[in-house]
Amino acid sequence: MLLHWLLAIGIIFMFILGTYMEELPKGGTKVTNFDLFDLGLITIESSKEMSVRSFYFTLHKSIGVTIFFLVLFRIYWRLTHKPPKMLSSMSALEVKLATATHHAFYLLMFLIPLTGIIMSVGSKYGVHWFGIPFLPGIDNETLRELFKEFHEIFGLILLLFFILHFAGAIKHSLVNKDGVLKRMWFHK
């Protein structure tokens, strides 16, 4: 349950962060303090000066690598532990849709960070995990651009499945009133 919500929050944050950082101009003044999303709520200090765009890209990569390893653990957990049974009140079509959506989530949660990592390796910057060199860049624009497209397309597909997943949860909560949401929350 905890892993479910950590990944859900992390992925939603990454989608917002990815959308936000793409709009930032290249270059700019190098600084060491960054106001997260310019909201005045959280300030992050860097040990080295960098542009605002570089900061957000570095943060996105670091969180992406973290999510990738959490997803690998989640997949391991799912393979070694039986998932909860579907509710008996669900129709055969709902069971098939829920199963297909969960499988798509696992696949996309694996592919999105993987394509992001490969895209970053294709750049000249590589991947740093919170300041620690993780994978060097090979400066291959063709590889970078190809995996950038995959990364963005998979992200949009994940957003579509998230909307479907959210709509299903709301339907079960408000229409069916069958306790699906209570099963995924921390109290029983």
Backbone as CSV, one residue per row, in Angstrom:
resi,resn,N_x,N_y,N_z,CA_x,CA_y,CA_z,C_x,C_y,C_z
1,MET,0.828,-1.190,0.000,0.000,0.000,0.000,0.878,1.262,0.000
2,LEU,1.880,1.268,0.879,2.775,2.416,0.953,3.502,2.625,-0.373
3,LEU,3.978,1.537,-0.962,4.681,1.625,-2.236,3.755,2.148,-3.331
4,HIS,2.504,1.716,-3.327,1.506,2.192,-4.290,1.398,3.710,-4.223
5,TRP,1.234,4.244,-3.011,1.027,5.685,-2.863,2.318,6.470,-3.097
6,LEU,3.463,5.933,-2.693,4.736,6.604,-2.991,4.935,6.745,-4.495
7,LEU,4.685,5.651,-5.221,4.841,5.703,-6.672,3.799,6.624,-7.304
8,ALA,2.575,6.569,-6.828,1.529,7.432,-7.392,1.901,8.905,-7.218
9,ILE,2.298,9.283,-6.019,2.684,10.677,-5.754,3.929,11.046,-6.557
10,GLY,4.906,10.136,-6.579,6.134,10.393,-7.335,5.875,10.585,-8.816
11,ILE,5.038,9.747,-9.396,4.750,9.835,-10.830,3.960,11.094,-11.152
12,ILE,2.995,11.447,-10.325,2.240,12.690,-10.546,3.186,13.886,-10.452
13,PHE,4.064,13.876,-9.449,5.041,14.951,-9.302,5.947,15.030,-10.529
14,MET,6.398,13.874,-11.023,7.287,13.853,-12.182,6.597,14.373,-13.433
15,PHE,5.324,14.090,-13.585,4.589,14.599,-14.740,4.510,16.130,-14.671
16,ILE,4.204,16.654,-13.487,4.147,18.107,-13.298,5.526,18.719,-13.524
17,LEU,6.548,18.106,-12.932,7.920,18.597,-13.072,8.375,18.563,-14.525
18,GLY,8.103,17.467,-15.225,8.492,17.347,-16.628,7.830,18.395,-17.498
19,THR,6.553,18.650,-17.257,5.829,19.672,-18.020,6.382,21.059,-17.708
20,TYR,6.644,21.317,-16.442,7.155,22.622,-16.011,8.545,22.897,-16.582
21,MET,9.434,21.926,-16.493,10.825,22.166,-16.878,10.996,22.325,-18.382
22,GLU,10.126,21.707,-19.165,10.224,21.833,-20.622,9.981,23.266,-21.088
23,GLU,9.243,24.027,-20.295,8.917,25.406,-20.667,9.994,26.407,-20.258
24,LEU,10.973,25.960,-19.486,12.007,26.874,-19.007,12.992,27.208,-20.120
25,PRO,13.433,28.467,-20.181,14.393,28.849,-21.227,15.774,28.255,-20.955
26,LYS,16.492,27.982,-22.043,17.855,27.467,-21.908,18.768,28.602,-21.473
27,GLY,19.833,28.235,-20.782,20.806,29.238,-20.327,20.294,29.960,-19.098
28,GLY,20.657,31.211,-18.989,20.231,32.008,-17.845,21.303,32.081,-16.783
29,THR,21.025,32.872,-15.779,21.955,33.073,-14.684,22.112,31.797,-13.879
30,LYS,23.340,31.534,-13.452,23.598,30.358,-12.612,23.499,30.772,-11.149
31,VAL,22.755,29.966,-10.397,22.519,30.244,-8.980,22.651,28.949,-8.179
32,THR,22.557,29.059,-6.859,22.614,27.865,-6.002,21.319,27.616,-5.231
33,ASN,20.396,28.565,-5.205,19.122,28.414,-4.502,17.977,28.376,-5.511
34,PHE,17.069,27.426,-5.317,15.974,27.247,-6.264,14.653,27.148,-5.510
35,ASP,13.716,28.005,-5.873,12.374,28.013,-5.302,11.538,27.046,-6.130
36,LEU,11.216,25.886,-5.571,10.527,24.842,-6.303,9.221,25.353,-6.912
37,PHE,9.149,25.351,-8.222,8.004,25.804,-9.017,7.652,27.271,-8.782
38,ASP,8.565,28.035,-8.199,8.343,29.457,-7.912,7.091,29.686,-7.067
39,LEU,6.850,28.803,-6.124,5.664,28.906,-5.267,5.959,29.538,-3.913
40,GLY,7.245,29.661,-3.564,7.604,30.220,-2.275,7.399,29.265,-1.113
41,LEU,7.234,27.978,-1.386,6.984,26.988,-0.337,8.235,26.199,0.041
42,ILE,8.999,25.798,-0.974,10.179,24.961,-0.752,11.350,25.560,-1.521
43,THR,12.445,25.782,-0.803,13.667,26.249,-1.445,14.704,25.145,-1.330
44,ILE,15.322,24.828,-2.453,16.351,23.787,-2.485,17.677,24.455,-2.802
45,GLU,18.680,24.090,-2.005,20.012,24.652,-2.208,20.901,23.608,-2.874
46,SER,21.626,24.043,-3.904,22.547,23.167,-4.622,23.971,23.462,-4.182
47,SER,24.828,22.442,-4.228,26.225,22.633,-3.849,27.022,23.323,-4.957
48,LYS,26.450,23.363,-6.164,27.137,24.056,-7.250,26.158,24.956,-7.987
49,GLU,26.690,25.972,-8.625,25.850,26.888,-9.390,25.393,26.224,-10.684
50,MET,24.138,26.462,-11.032,23.589,25.957,-12.293,22.400,26.810,-12.686
51,SER,22.020,26.720,-13.943,20.843,27.450,-14.399,19.597,26.792,-13.828
52,VAL,18.514,27.528,-13.831,17.250,26.994,-13.309,16.835,25.764,-14.120
53,ARG,16.964,25.841,-15.443,16.603,24.699,-16.297,17.452,23.481,-15.960
54,SER,18.764,23.657,-15.793,19.650,22.535,-15.447,19.254,21.920,-14.104
55,PHE,18.906,22.769,-13.142,18.493,22.275,-11.831,17.285,21.354,-11.962
56,TYR,16.264,21.813,-12.694,15.046,21.017,-12.821,15.285,19.729,-13.595
57,PHE,16.104,19.775,-14.636,16.412,18.555,-15.379,17.173,17.569,-14.502
58,THR,18.121,18.066,-13.713,18.888,17.208,-12.810,17.972,16.600,-11.746
59,LEU,17.072,17.403,-11.196,16.110,16.905,-10.209,15.211,15.835,-10.826
60,HIS,14.725,16.086,-12.041,13.855,15.140,-12.740,14.572,13.805,-12.948
61,LYS,15.822,13.862,-13.371,16.594,12.637,-13.592,16.812,11.886,-12.279
62,SER,17.146,12.611,-11.216,17.401,11.972,-9.918,16.160,11.273,-9.386
63,ILE,15.041,11.954,-9.440,13.793,11.343,-8.966,13.396,10.197,-9.893
64,GLY,13.625,10.358,-11.193,13.314,9.304,-12.154,14.086,8.022,-11.886
65,VAL,15.379,8.141,-11.576,16.186,6.963,-11.241,15.648,6.313,-9.965
66,THR,15.286,7.131,-8.986,14.721,6.606,-7.739,13.429,5.853,-8.022
67,ILE,12.557,6.439,-8.829,11.291,5.785,-9.178,11.562,4.477,-9.922
68,PHE,12.550,4.488,-10.811,12.881,3.268,-11.558,13.202,2.120,-10.607
69,PHE,14.015,2.380,-9.591,14.367,1.314,-8.649,13.182,0.938,-7.751
70,LEU,12.340,1.897,-7.415,11.115,1.564,-6.665,10.184,0.695,-7.503
71,VAL,10.113,0.991,-8.802,9.276,0.192,-9.703,9.825,-1.232,-9.809
72,LEU,11.145,-1.355,-9.935,11.739,-2.698,-9.976,11.393,-3.469,-8.703
73,PHE,11.446,-2.792,-7.542,11.068,-3.447,-6.290,9.577,-3.793,-6.299
74,ARG,8.770,-2.887,-6.831,7.323,-3.128,-6.900,7.018,-4.344,-7.770
75,ILE,7.720,-4.461,-8.895,7.527,-5.617,-9.774,7.954,-6.897,-9.055
76,TYR,9.092,-6.846,-8.376,9.544,-8.004,-7.583,8.477,-8.381,-6.547
77,TRP,7.956,-7.370,-5.858,6.936,-7.605,-4.823,5.697,-8.263,-5.446
78,ARG,5.256,-7.757,-6.591,4.057,-8.299,-7.229,4.283,-9.734,-7.679
79,LEU,5.504,-10.053,-8.139,5.798,-11.417,-8.589,5.905,-12.401,-7.430
80,THR,6.211,-11.907,-6.239,6.402,-12.793,-5.093,5.242,-12.750,-4.091
81,HIS,4.270,-11.883,-4.314,3.106,-11.777,-3.425,1.837,-11.721,-4.270
82,LYS,0.831,-12.470,-3.847,-0.435,-12.464,-4.582,-1.142,-11.118,-4.398
83,PRO,-1.693,-10.586,-5.491,-2.468,-9.353,-5.343,-3.795,-9.653,-4.641
84,PRO,-4.388,-8.638,-4.038,-5.701,-8.859,-3.412,-6.712,-9.305,-4.472
85,LYS,-7.634,-10.140,-4.055,-8.668,-10.605,-4.991,-9.560,-9.434,-5.395
86,MET,-10.033,-9.500,-6.619,-10.988,-8.506,-7.088,-12.296,-8.702,-6.320
87,LEU,-13.026,-7.630,-6.170,-14.301,-7.720,-5.467,-15.288,-8.565,-6.257
88,SER,-16.085,-9.325,-5.556,-17.075,-10.179,-6.216,-18.160,-9.348,-6.902
89,SER,-18.303,-8.097,-6.495,-19.317,-7.230,-7.103,-18.891,-6.715,-8.488
90,MET,-17.627,-6.940,-8.855,-17.146,-6.465,-10.151,-17.572,-7.420,-11.258
91,SER,-17.992,-6.836,-12.379,-18.367,-7.656,-13.522,-17.108,-8.223,-14.179
92,ALA,-17.298,-9.203,-15.057,-16.162,-9.811,-15.766,-15.419,-8.747,-16.580
93,LEU,-16.155,-7.826,-17.190,-15.528,-6.754,-17.972,-14.705,-5.834,-17.070
94,GLU,-15.239,-5.495,-15.895,-14.493,-4.648,-14.951,-13.215,-5.328,-14.483
95,VAL,-13.283,-6.627,-14.241,-12.098,-7.377,-13.814,-11.046,-7.353,-14.922
96,LYS,-11.480,-7.565,-16.163,-10.547,-7.541,-17.297,-9.945,-6.149,-17.475
97,LEU,-10.773,-5.106,-17.363,-10.267,-3.737,-17.494,-9.281,-3.402,-16.377
98,ALA,-9.614,-3.777,-15.156,-8.729,-3.498,-14.024,-7.403,-4.246,-14.182
99,THR,-7.462,-5.495,-14.587,-6.244,-6.290,-14.783,-5.391,-5.706,-15.901
100,ALA,-6.025,-5.369,-17.015,-5.280,-4.791,-18.140,-4.660,-3.443,-17.759
101,THR,-5.397,-2.638,-17.012,-4.882,-1.337,-16.589,-3.685,-1.511,-15.657
102,HIS,-3.770,-2.441,-14.729,-2.643,-2.677,-13.822,-1.413,-3.177,-14.579
103,HIS,-1.618,-4.070,-15.530,-0.490,-4.553,-16.335,0.124,-3.406,-17.145
104,ALA,-0.729,-2.561,-17.702,-0.229,-1.400,-18.460,0.542,-0.456,-17.539
105,PHE,0.040,-0.257,-16.325,0.760,0.586,-15.360,2.163,0.042,-15.095
106,TYR,2.259,-1.247,-14.825,3.572,-1.832,-14.551,4.511,-1.656,-15.741
107,LEU,4.020,-1.944,-16.920,4.849,-1.809,-18.120,5.294,-0.361,-18.313
108,LEU,4.368,0.578,-18.202,4.700,1.988,-18.404,5.585,2.536,-17.288
109,MET,5.352,2.085,-16.046,6.196,2.541,-14.939,7.630,2.041,-15.099
110,PHE,7.807,0.952,-15.820,9.146,0.452,-16.120,9.736,1.200,-17.322
111,LEU,8.941,1.347,-18.373,9.452,1.928,-19.624,9.743,3.425,-19.539
112,ILE,8.940,4.164,-18.806,9.137,5.614,-18.767,10.480,5.983,-18.140
113,PRO,10.817,5.498,-16.952,12.144,5.846,-16.436,13.278,5.238,-17.271
114,LEU,13.054,4.032,-17.814,14.096,3.418,-18.639,14.386,4.274,-19.876
115,THR,13.341,4.729,-20.557,13.559,5.577,-21.737,14.169,6.912,-21.337
116,GLY,13.803,7.421,-20.165,14.413,8.661,-19.680,15.895,8.483,-19.405
117,ILE,16.265,7.352,-18.830,17.673,7.069,-18.550,18.444,6.932,-19.861
118,ILE,17.887,6.185,-20.815,18.570,6.019,-22.106,18.678,7.362,-22.824
119,MET,17.618,8.170,-22.778,17.658,9.502,-23.373,18.774,10.330,-22.740
120,SER,18.900,10.272,-21.442,19.921,11.042,-20.733,21.328,10.545,-21.042
121,VAL,21.478,9.246,-21.193,22.778,8.700,-21.583,23.126,9.178,-22.995
122,GLY,22.130,9.341,-23.834,22.347,9.849,-25.184,22.772,11.310,-25.221
123,SER,22.552,12.028,-24.138,22.975,13.431,-24.072,24.448,13.503,-23.675
124,LYS,24.982,14.688,-23.681,26.377,14.835,-23.247,26.487,14.903,-21.726
125,TYR,25.362,15.067,-21.037,25.379,15.241,-19.587,25.311,13.932,-18.806
126,GLY,24.670,12.924,-19.360,24.513,11.666,-18.642,23.503,11.794,-17.513
127,VAL,23.632,10.900,-16.544,22.700,10.861,-15.416,23.484,10.982,-14.120
128,HIS,23.066,11.924,-13.299,23.579,12.043,-11.935,22.397,11.790,-11.009
129,TRP,22.659,11.049,-9.938,21.614,10.781,-8.960,21.903,11.637,-7.739
130,PHE,21.159,12.721,-7.614,21.331,13.689,-6.527,22.803,14.071,-6.357
131,GLY,23.447,14.395,-7.477,24.827,14.868,-7.477,25.876,13.790,-7.640
132,ILE,25.473,12.527,-7.530,26.422,11.416,-7.669,26.385,10.931,-9.117
133,PRO,27.541,10.912,-9.816,27.537,10.393,-11.194,27.008,8.959,-11.225
134,PHE,26.035,8.720,-12.097,25.387,7.412,-12.180,25.717,6.741,-13.510
135,LEU,25.436,7.436,-14.613,25.765,6.941,-15.951,26.292,8.105,-16.778
136,PRO,27.414,7.905,-17.478,27.955,9.003,-18.289,27.153,9.206,-19.574
137,GLY,27.229,10.405,-20.118,26.597,10.700,-21.395,27.511,10.331,-22.546
138,ILE,26.908,9.939,-23.681,27.707,9.565,-24.849,27.548,10.559,-25.989
139,ASP,26.732,11.589,-25.784,26.534,12.660,-26.758,26.129,12.128,-28.135
140,ASN,25.008,11.374,-28.158,24.462,10.817,-29.390,23.065,11.407,-29.580
141,GLU,22.980,12.433,-30.416,21.717,13.160,-30.571,20.600,12.280,-31.120
142,THR,20.921,11.374,-32.034,19.911,10.485,-32.609,19.288,9.605,-31.526
143,LEU,20.131,9.008,-30.698,19.647,8.177,-29.591,18.821,9.017,-28.624
144,ARG,19.330,10.185,-28.273,18.638,11.059,-27.324,17.259,11.447,-27.845
145,GLU,17.179,11.871,-29.093,15.897,12.314,-29.660,14.900,11.164,-29.787
146,LEU,15.373,9.981,-30.183,14.495,8.822,-30.310,13.876,8.466,-28.961
147,PHE,14.716,8.393,-27.935,14.198,8.000,-26.627,13.454,9.135,-25.937
148,LYS,13.687,10.371,-26.342,12.884,11.494,-25.851,11.441,11.323,-26.342
149,GLU,11.290,10.936,-27.611,9.947,10.699,-28.155,9.245,9.566,-27.416
150,PHE,9.963,8.444,-27.225,9.376,7.317,-26.479,8.973,7.761,-25.068
151,HIS,9.855,8.487,-24.405,9.621,8.950,-23.038,8.339,9.789,-22.962
152,GLU,8.186,10.707,-23.889,7.010,11.586,-23.888,5.741,10.832,-24.262
153,ILE,5.815,9.962,-25.268,4.629,9.192,-25.680,4.180,8.263,-24.560
154,PHE,5.124,7.549,-23.946,4.768,6.659,-22.838,4.185,7.454,-21.671
155,GLY,4.707,8.657,-21.430,4.172,9.517,-20.374,2.722,9.888,-20.633
156,LEU,2.400,10.221,-21.885,1.013,10.563,-22.224,0.092,9.351,-22.116
157,ILE,0.599,8.188,-22.507,-0.206,6.964,-22.371,-0.448,6.664,-20.891
158,LEU,0.585,6.855,-20.072,0.416,6.654,-18.630,-0.630,7.615,-18.073
159,LEU,-0.613,8.843,-18.525,-1.614,9.819,-18.084,-3.018,9.338,-18.447
160,LEU,-3.185,8.798,-19.637,-4.480,8.264,-20.058,-4.922,7.118,-19.139
161,PHE,-4.002,6.198,-18.835,-4.341,5.091,-17.935,-4.602,5.592,-16.513
162,PHE,-3.881,6.624,-16.090,-4.136,7.203,-14.769,-5.560,7.755,-14.699
163,ILE,-5.979,8.460,-15.736,-7.343,9.004,-15.781,-8.365,7.870,-15.728
164,LEU,-8.117,6.810,-16.486,-9.002,5.645,-16.473,-9.041,5.012,-15.078
165,HIS,-7.874,4.862,-14.456,-7.754,4.288,-13.120,-8.501,5.147,-12.093
166,PHE,-8.304,6.455,-12.171,-8.951,7.384,-11.254,-10.470,7.363,-11.446
167,ALA,-10.905,7.348,-12.702,-12.349,7.303,-12.986,-12.962,6.014,-12.440
168,GLY,-12.245,4.904,-12.585,-12.740,3.637,-12.041,-12.850,3.680,-10.529
169,ALA,-11.858,4.279,-9.870,-11.900,4.383,-8.405,-13.071,5.256,-7.946
170,ILE,-13.301,6.352,-8.637,-14.418,7.249,-8.295,-15.749,6.543,-8.532
171,LYS,-15.860,5.831,-9.661,-17.095,5.096,-9.959,-17.390,4.075,-8.855
172,HIS,-16.343,3.328,-8.443,-16.553,2.328,-7.394,-16.899,2.981,-6.064
173,SER,-16.358,4.163,-5.818,-16.613,4.847,-4.553,-17.994,5.477,-4.505
174,LEU,-18.372,6.187,-5.581,-19.615,6.948,-5.568,-20.824,6.182,-6.103
175,VAL,-20.620,5.319,-7.099,-21.741,4.610,-7.709,-21.928,3.233,-7.056
176,ASN,-20.881,2.431,-7.106,-20.987,1.072,-6.569,-20.945,1.036,-5.041
177,LYS,-20.212,1.972,-4.447,-20.028,2.019,-2.995,-19.607,0.651,-2.452
178,ASP,-18.590,0.066,-3.123,-18.177,-1.292,-2.786,-16.869,-1.382,-1.997
179,GLY,-16.342,-0.243,-1.556,-15.181,-0.262,-0.685,-13.832,-0.429,-1.362
180,VAL,-13.761,-0.245,-2.668,-12.476,-0.391,-3.365,-11.454,0.608,-2.832
181,LEU,-11.862,1.842,-2.617,-10.916,2.848,-2.127,-10.434,2.543,-0.714
182,LYS,-11.315,2.018,0.118,-10.908,1.671,1.479,-9.843,0.586,1.474
183,ARG,-9.877,-0.297,0.500,-8.874,-1.367,0.405,-7.492,-0.808,0.092
184,MET,-7.439,0.348,-0.549,-6.154,0.927,-0.931,-5.733,2.078,-0.007
185,TRP,-6.432,2.258,1.080,-6.059,3.308,2.025,-5.472,2.657,3.263
186,PHE,-4.902,3.461,4.164,-4.126,2.936,5.273,-4.944,2.446,6.463
187,HIS,-6.205,2.720,6.498,-7.016,2.214,7.606,-8.009,1.189,7.053
188,LYS,-8.343,0.275,7.878,-9.274,-0.772,7.451,-10.556,-0.663,8.215
